[in-house]
Structure formats: structure tokens, C-alpha cells
Amino acid sequence: MNSHSSAATGVSATPSSEFVADTSAGKLMDMRLHQEMPCDGACAIYSSVASQGWVLACSQLEEGGFRDKPGKARDLYHTCYALSGLSAAQHFRTSDDSAPAISYFGTPLLERTDVMLNILESKAEFARAWVARNPM
């Protein structure tokens, strides 16, 4: 298996686990990902654009909500975590924190979430400030 992995790019692996980059479509996908996110090591293991594409193409339902994977029903659990994952992907940064957020849509559509608490970052900051003002 080459240095690319299907999990890193959001592209389905073939049954033999070989990456799709060996095809013309895969090479185009690689070129597109490197255009949108210059590789500083982080893109070797994660692509925020491909991650968003997977969630939107395979998990989102037209009727609303998200599911675990194609063929499954939507549910609140996967809807919550899909939206959190989309937010994290839209606001993903490499080692250059000044780099703009990368969104499947060009600009982020979701607010930034605190990935440890799974709530909006603004709400997490409010809670931390409240706890600091009101020690036990």
C-alpha cells in the first residue's frame, strides 16, 4: 500500500486496500487536495475537504439528519456528531494557525465547536469563564 490511505482522504479503498490514487480520478483528487491544503505533514493523514465531502455525500439525507453510513437510518447521535465533525473539518488548521479555514463550500458554514466538549466554542468559553468566576 502506498503512502496514501483511504481513511486519510475519504476515498473508498478497493477490496485489496489499494488506494484509488493509482487511477486518473485518484490522481486528480490528490492534486485537488494538495492545491487546497499545502502539505506540511498533516495532510498526509487527514483531508478536511475530503472529510466534509464524505459526510455530505454519504451521511446526509435529503429529508434532514445524518446517518452512520449509506444504508442506515438517520438518528440523533449521528446527526450530532456529523455536524460536530463538519465544524471541526471546516475549521481545521495545520501547523500554520494563520491559514484560513478550508470548507467544502469555500467558507465555513458552521460555527467552531470545542471538540473535547462537543459544544460551540463560544459556549465552552462562557462556561470556563463562569467556573473561573465562581470557584467551588
C-alpha positions in Angstrom: 0.0 0.0 0.0 1.4 3.4 -0.9 1.7 6.4 1.5 -2.0 7.4 0.9 -4.7 5.7 2.8 -8.5 5.7 2.2 -9.2 7.0 5.7 -6.9 9.9 5.1 -8.6 11.1 2.0 -12.2 10.0 2.5 -11.9 8.0 -0.8 -13.2 4.4 -0.7 -10.5 1.7 -0.8 -10.8 -1.2 -3.2 -11.2 -4.7 -1.6 -7.5 -5.2 -2.0 -6.9 -2.0 0.2 -5.1 -0.3 -2.7 -5.6 3.5 -2.8 -7.7 5.0 -5.6 -4.8 7.4 -6.4 -3.5 4.8 -8.9 -6.4 5.8 -11.2 -6.8 9.0 -13.1 -9.6 10.1 -10.8 -7.5 9.4 -7.8 -4.6 11.5 -9.2 -6.9 14.4 -9.8 -8.3 14.1 -6.3 -4.7 14.1 -4.9 -3.9 17.2 -7.0 -7.0 19.0 -5.8 -6.4 18.2 -2.1 -2.8 19.5 -2.3 -4.0 22.6 -4.1 -6.4 23.4 -1.3 -4.2 22.3 1.6 -0.5 22.6 1.1 1.0 19.6 2.8 3.1 20.2 5.9 2.7 16.6 7.1 -0.9 17.0 8.4 -2.5 16.3 5.0 -0.7 13.0 4.8 -3.1 11.7 7.5 -6.2 14.0 7.1 -8.0 16.0 4.5 -10.7 18.3 5.8 -12.1 18.8 2.3 -12.4 15.1 1.6 -13.9 14.5 5.1 -16.6 17.1 4.5 -17.3 15.6 1.1 -17.8 12.2 2.6 -20.1 13.3 5.3 -22.2 15.4 2.9 -22.3 12.9 0.1 -22.8 9.7 2.1 -24.2 10.6 5.5 -26.6 13.5 4.9 -30.2 12.7 4.0 -32.3 14.9 1.8 -35.1 14.8 4.4 -32.7 16.1 7.0 -30.4 14.5 9.5 -27.3 12.3 9.2 -26.7 8.6 9.3 -23.8 6.4 10.2 -23.2 5.2 6.6 -25.2 4.6 3.4 -28.0 2.1 4.0 -28.5 3.0 7.6 -31.3 5.2 9.1 -30.7 8.7 10.3 -30.6 9.3 14.1 -29.8 12.0 16.6 -26.5 10.5 17.6 -25.0 10.5 14.1 -26.6 13.9 13.3 -24.9 15.5 16.3 -21.5 14.0 15.6 -21.7 14.6 11.8 -22.4 18.3 12.4 -19.6 18.4 15.0 -17.3 16.7 12.6 -18.2 19.1 9.8 -17.5 22.0 12.0 -14.1 20.6 13.1 -13.3 19.9 9.4 -14.3 23.4 8.3 -12.2 25.0 11.0 -9.3 22.5 10.7 -5.8 24.1 10.9 -2.4 22.6 10.1 0.7 23.9 11.9 0.0 27.4 10.4 -2.8 28.7 12.6 -3.0 31.9 10.5 -4.1 29.8 7.4 -7.8 30.3 6.5 -10.3 27.7 7.4 -11.0 25.3 4.5 -14.5 24.4 3.7 -16.1 22.2 1.1 -18.2 25.3 0.3 -15.3 27.8 0.3 -16.1 29.4 3.6 -17.2 27.7 6.8 -20.9 27.4 7.3 -20.9 26.1 10.8 -19.6 27.7 14.0 -16.4 26.4 15.5 -17.0 23.6 18.1 -14.9 22.6 21.1 -14.0 19.1 20.0 -13.5 17.9 23.6 -16.9 19.0 24.9 -18.8 18.8 21.6 -20.5 22.2 22.1 -20.0 25.5 20.4 -16.6 27.0 21.3 -18.3 30.2 22.4 -20.4 28.3 24.9 -17.4 26.4 26.2 -15.5 29.7 26.7 -18.6 31.1 28.6 -18.7 28.0 30.8 -14.9 28.2 31.6 -15.2 31.9 32.4 -18.2 31.2 34.7 -16.4 28.5 36.5 -13.3 30.8 37.0 -15.6 33.5 38.5 -17.4 31.0 40.7 -14.9 28.7 42.3 -16.2 25.9 44.5 
